[in-house]
């Protein structure tokens, strides 16, 4: 039998030291919708606590002692006034579920969150995050990640470290592209990207479950390749290809990939032991590039580093969305011959947008 203490809706303004001492055997503590502004240092007494449920309080700060709750598996801090989190949160080594949603002032997460190696679910909707918290990508067990209603524009390449990720929800952000690195997440089932007004392309055959987009007027002076011109109903629109693609330059204008790219591909075929042995002899940036390819070729699944061939297609029966809104799919290929294979085998419900066939023959 679990020892549960239910004090939801009880008007509590604080937890006294005596309360903590007296209830140290409690395993589940429910404190929804009270008026707690913080937690006492004596919270460390609750060494048996598995579940701490604190939604809809007025908590703006947590004590470092929260890190003492070594058995904690579920922590719900949603709908509070948190401005920061203590680094000690990384010491909750058994935490499986962390809910921080609706803490509108929270704009930064401590790096130590990456230490939560058992974390399965992380929810942080309605925060004030301007960039994707990269440290989350160190939470290797993570299956479900919700960052809805923030202000995030790019997904970092470190996302590939989340090998167990099944659900990614980033609705209502400022995404302009979805990384091709998402293709490497073999367990991903659903990606929700509704209501990202600047998003209108995504990697080919990515399992995007919910799409919602709208046009934004792009700047005229934006990088020509980053924002590719496409024609849509006689109207020119600018398509953002995403930051991992745009680092390539204009690969479609070259008949074969750059020499540097080919060198990377040859080296990446060596065993990791050979690569490691080069670590001290190469400039750091070069070594990092060499050990973290940008994407895989859609056709042959070969690795791609800094140079590839971009194809843009569109579904002729768009699954999509409302009225005038259209979503494009971007394809990365390793070589011109893979581009040709891809185009020749293109399913009939897809139409080629870029490159025009003339350009590649
Ligand atoms: Zn290929």
Boltz pocket constraint, residues with backbone or C-beta under 6 A from the ligand:
constraints:
  - pocket:
      binder: B
      contacts: [[A, 297], [A, 298], [A, 299], [A, 300], [A, 301], [A, 302], [A, 333], [A, 334], [A, 335], [A, 338]]
      max_distance: 6.0
